[in-house]
């Protein structure tokens, strides 16, 4: 008799404990976020391959394609808590020629609750930006040459502009790791590099046959923060956002970027890349979608 009464009681306790566990699991399921990517010039969708735009410096230009990395996507709460998206190595590849890449839909479940902001890294930080991270195209085509620091481009913004001679010339507004060069000592202060056909995916880029020894590398990635979004994630819900890149702002403020000054390729011009990255802090706008 004693055993017959104890067993149902034990089972009841286990059922109660199991019920509490299931309740807790359900309440922590949360929802998802989706980000739709948009690229504009002068607040309008870009007409690619059309020589119809003029930047702040007066350069007439067109955009042919934009490819870039967004990483360390993070959601923030009011008490300093944050949820970082870690799937896909924490990196998302965006390509204006690939419609599927213009929607970022992380698989991670976001805990239910109220959030105050979103942040991300433009490019890839030095811990992750390691050669070989991506082995398949199109991401692998974003490689940054080893002698310039390795890893991957933060962005390739490719196009053409009309140069001072009135000729249409390609430009590669490519952002990534910068370099500091040692002075030529007259000794073994140069390095030999491969033929330019290795860089056919970077139109207009001609790697040097000689280059002063690199003394150090400069990390040009930067954080983009939106601190006043105030949105709520509920169980089973999906919160959607539109993330807009205002492409004309890359050339606008705080620096007036002039293609005539910097030429068609800036991968080894840290001052030009720094101007671009400092302008980049005014490039992105985010808005919730209903």
C-alpha positions as CSV (number, residue, x, y, z in Angstrom):
1,X,0.0,0.0,0.0
2,X,2.7,2.4,0.9
3,X,4.5,1.8,-2.4
4,X,1.3,2.2,-4.4
5,X,0.7,5.7,-2.8
6,X,4.3,6.8,-3.2
7,X,4.5,6.1,-6.9
8,X,1.6,8.3,-8.0
9,X,2.9,11.1,-5.9
10,X,6.4,10.9,-7.5
11,X,4.8,10.8,-10.9
12,X,2.8,13.9,-10.0
13,X,5.9,15.8,-8.9
14,X,7.7,14.9,-12.1
15,X,4.7,16.0,-14.2
16,X,4.6,19.4,-12.3
17,X,8.4,19.8,-12.8
18,X,8.1,18.9,-16.5
19,X,5.2,21.3,-16.9
20,X,7.2,24.1,-15.5
21,X,10.1,23.3,-17.7
22,X,7.9,23.3,-20.8
23,X,6.4,26.6,-19.8
24,X,9.8,28.1,-19.4
25,X,11.0,26.7,-22.8
26,X,7.9,28.2,-24.5
27,X,8.3,31.6,-23.0
28,X,11.9,31.7,-24.1
29,X,11.3,30.6,-27.7
30,X,10.9,34.2,-28.8
31,X,10.8,35.3,-32.4
32,X,12.9,36.3,-35.4
33,X,14.2,39.4,-37.2
34,X,14.4,40.0,-40.9
35,X,16.4,42.9,-42.5
36,X,15.6,44.0,-46.1
37,X,18.6,45.7,-47.7
38,X,18.1,48.8,-49.9
39,X,20.7,50.8,-51.9
40,X,19.9,54.4,-52.9
41,X,21.4,57.5,-54.4
42,X,19.7,60.9,-53.7
43,X,17.0,59.0,-51.8
44,X,16.0,56.9,-54.9
45,X,16.6,53.3,-55.9
46,X,19.8,53.2,-57.9
47,X,19.7,53.0,-61.7
48,X,22.8,50.8,-62.2
49,X,25.1,51.2,-65.2
50,X,23.6,54.7,-65.9
51,X,26.0,57.6,-66.0
52,X,23.5,60.0,-64.5
53,X,24.8,60.8,-61.0
54,X,27.0,63.7,-59.7
55,X,28.7,63.5,-56.4
56,X,29.6,66.3,-53.9
57,X,33.0,66.9,-55.7
58,X,31.3,67.4,-59.0
59,X,32.3,64.0,-60.4
60,X,29.8,62.6,-62.9
61,X,29.5,58.8,-62.1
62,X,27.7,55.6,-62.4
63,X,27.5,52.5,-60.1
64,X,27.8,49.1,-61.6
65,X,27.6,46.9,-58.5
66,X,28.0,46.9,-54.7
67,X,29.2,44.0,-52.6
68,X,29.8,44.2,-48.9
69,X,29.9,42.4,-45.6
70,X,27.7,43.1,-42.6
71,X,28.9,41.3,-39.4
72,X,28.3,41.2,-35.6
73,X,24.6,42.0,-35.9
74,X,23.5,42.7,-32.4
75,X,20.2,43.6,-30.7
76,X,20.3,45.7,-27.6
77,X,18.1,46.0,-24.5
78,X,17.6,48.9,-22.1
79,X,19.6,47.4,-19.2
80,X,22.8,46.9,-21.3
81,X,21.9,43.4,-22.3
82,X,22.6,42.4,-25.9
83,X,21.8,39.5,-28.2
84,X,24.5,38.8,-30.9
85,X,23.7,36.9,-34.0
86,X,26.4,34.2,-34.3
87,X,25.2,32.0,-37.1
88,X,26.9,32.0,-40.5
89,X,30.2,33.0,-38.8
90,X,28.4,36.2,-37.7
91,X,29.0,37.5,-41.3
92,X,26.4,38.3,-44.0
93,X,27.4,39.0,-47.6
94,X,25.3,41.6,-49.5
95,X,25.4,41.9,-53.3
96,X,23.3,44.1,-55.4
97,X,23.4,41.5,-58.2
98,X,22.1,38.7,-56.0
99,X,18.5,39.3,-54.9
100,X,18.7,36.6,-52.3
101,X,21.5,38.4,-50.5
102,X,19.3,41.5,-50.0
103,X,17.3,39.8,-47.3
104,X,19.1,38.9,-44.0
105,X,17.0,36.4,-42.1
106,X,19.0,34.9,-39.2
107,X,17.9,31.5,-38.1
108,X,18.5,32.3,-34.4
109,X,15.6,32.7,-32.2
110,X,15.5,36.1,-30.5
111,X,14.3,36.0,-26.9
112,X,11.0,37.7,-26.4
113,X,11.1,41.2,-24.9
114,X,11.6,44.9,-25.6
115,X,14.6,46.1,-27.4
116,X,16.1,49.6,-27.8
117,X,18.5,49.3,-30.7
118,X,20.5,47.4,-33.3
119,X,24.1,47.6,-34.2
120,X,26.4,45.9,-36.6
121,X,30.0,46.1,-37.9
122,X,30.6,47.4,-41.4
123,X,33.1,44.9,-42.8
124,X,34.7,42.2,-40.6
125,X,36.7,42.7,-37.4
126,X,40.4,41.5,-37.2
127,X,39.5,38.4,-35.2
128,X,37.2,37.0,-38.0
129,X,38.8,38.6,-41.0
130,X,41.1,35.8,-41.8
131,X,42.0,34.4,-45.2
132,X,40.2,31.1,-45.9
133,X,37.1,32.0,-43.9
134,X,35.1,31.7,-47.1
135,X,36.0,29.0,-49.5
136,X,33.2,29.3,-52.1
137,X,32.2,32.2,-54.3
138,X,30.8,34.8,-54.3
139,X,32.2,35.4,-50.8
140,X,35.6,34.0,-51.7
141,X,35.9,36.5,-54.5
142,X,35.9,39.3,-51.9
143,X,39.5,38.3,-50.8
144,X,41.9,41.0,-49.8
145,X,45.4,40.4,-51.1
146,X,47.7,38.8,-48.6
147,X,50.4,41.5,-48.9
148,X,47.8,44.1,-48.1
149,X,46.7,42.3,-44.9
150,X,44.7,39.3,-46.1
151,X,41.2,38.4,-45.2
152,X,38.4,40.0,-47.2
153,X,37.2,43.4,-48.6
154,X,34.7,45.2,-46.4
155,X,33.1,46.5,-49.6
156,X,33.5,46.7,-53.3
157,X,31.6,49.7,-54.7
158,X,32.4,49.6,-58.4
159,X,31.5,52.1,-61.1
160,X,32.8,54.6,-63.6
161,X,33.3,58.3,-63.6
162,X,34.2,61.0,-66.2
163,X,37.8,62.0,-65.5
164,X,39.3,65.5,-66.1
165,X,40.1,64.5,-69.7
166,X,36.5,63.8,-70.3
167,X,37.1,60.0,-70.6
168,X,35.0,57.4,-68.8
169,X,37.2,55.5,-66.4
170,X,36.4,52.7,-64.0
171,X,36.7,53.3,-60.3
172,X,37.0,50.7,-57.5
173,X,35.9,52.3,-54.2
174,X,37.2,49.3,-52.3
175,X,37.4,49.4,-48.5
176,X,39.4,47.0,-46.3
177,X,42.5,46.8,-44.3
178,X,45.0,49.7,-44.7
179,X,48.7,49.6,-44.7
180,X,51.6,51.6,-43.2
181,X,54.8,51.3,-45.4
182,X,58.3,51.4,-44.2
183,X,60.8,53.7,-45.9
184,X,62.9,52.1,-48.6
185,X,66.2,51.2,-47.0
186,X,67.9,50.3,-50.3
187,X,68.2,46.7,-49.2
188,X,65.5,44.0,-49.4
189,X,62.7,46.6,-49.1
190,X,60.6,45.4,-52.1
191,X,58.4,42.4,-52.7
192,X,57.4,40.8,-56.0
193,X,53.8,40.0,-56.8
194,X,51.8,38.1,-59.3
195,X,50.4,39.1,-62.6
196,X,47.3,41.3,-62.7
197,X,45.1,38.6,-64.2
198,X,44.8,37.2,-60.7
199,X,42.6,40.3,-59.9
200,X,40.2,40.3,-62.8
201,X,37.3,40.5,-60.4
202,X,38.6,44.0,-59.4
203,X,38.2,45.9,-62.7
204,X,40.8,48.6,-63.1
205,X,43.0,47.3,-60.3
206,X,46.7,46.7,-61.2
207,X,48.7,45.2,-58.4
208,X,52.2,46.6,-58.2
209,X,55.3,44.7,-59.3
210,X,57.2,46.4,-56.5
211,X,56.0,47.6,-53.1
212,X,57.8,49.0,-50.1
213,X,57.8,46.7,-47.1
214,X,54.6,46.9,-45.1
215,X,55.4,48.1,-41.6
216,X,51.9,47.6,-40.1
217,X,48.2,47.2,-40.9
218,X,45.3,49.5,-40.1
219,X,41.8,48.1,-39.3
220,X,39.3,50.3,-41.1
221,X,36.1,48.4,-40.1
222,X,33.6,50.4,-38.0
223,X,30.5,50.0,-35.9
224,X,27.1,51.2,-37.0
225,X,24.7,51.8,-34.2
226,X,20.9,52.6,-34.0
227,X,20.0,53.3,-30.4
228,X,16.4,54.6,-30.6
229,X,14.4,51.9,-32.3
230,X,12.3,50.6,-29.4
231,X,10.7,47.4,-30.7
232,X,9.2,44.3,-29.2
233,X,9.8,40.6,-30.0
234,X,7.0,38.3,-29.0
235,X,6.8,34.5,-29.2
236,X,6.4,33.3,-32.8
237,X,6.7,36.9,-34.2
238,X,9.0,38.3,-36.9
239,X,10.1,41.9,-36.7
240,X,11.1,43.3,-40.0
241,X,13.4,46.2,-40.8
242,X,14.6,48.0,-43.9
243,X,18.3,48.9,-43.9
244,X,19.2,51.5,-46.4
245,X,22.6,52.3,-47.7
246,X,22.7,55.9,-49.0
247,X,25.4,55.4,-51.5
248,X,25.9,59.1,-52.3
249,X,26.9,59.7,-48.7
250,X,30.1,57.7,-49.1
251,X,31.3,60.7,-51.1
252,X,29.8,63.5,-49.1
253,X,30.4,64.1,-45.4
254,X,32.5,64.8,-43.4
255,X,34.9,64.5,-46.4
256,X,34.2,65.6,-49.9
257,X,35.6,62.6,-51.8
258,X,36.9,63.4,-55.2
259,X,37.6,60.6,-57.8
260,X,39.8,63.0,-59.7
261,X,42.1,63.2,-56.6
262,X,42.2,59.5,-55.7
263,X,41.9,57.8,-59.1
264,X,40.4,54.5,-60.0
265,X,41.8,52.2,-57.3
266,X,42.3,53.0,-53.6
267,X,43.2,49.7,-52.1
268,X,46.7,50.9,-51.2
269,X,45.7,54.5,-50.3
270,X,44.9,54.5,-46.6
271,X,44.1,58.2,-46.6
272,X,41.4,57.6,-49.2
273,X,40.0,54.6,-47.5
274,X,40.0,56.5,-44.2
275,X,37.9,59.3,-45.8
276,X,35.5,56.7,-47.1
277,X,35.1,54.9,-43.8
278,X,34.6,58.1,-41.9
279,X,32.0,59.1,-44.4
280,X,30.5,55.7,-44.0
281,X,29.2,56.5,-40.5
282,X,26.6,58.7,-42.3
283,X,25.6,56.1,-44.9
284,X,23.1,53.8,-43.1
285,X,19.5,54.3,-42.1
286,X,17.2,51.7,-40.6
287,X,13.4,51.7,-40.2
288,X,11.0,49.2,-38.9
289,X,8.5,47.6,-41.4
290,X,5.0,46.9,-40.4
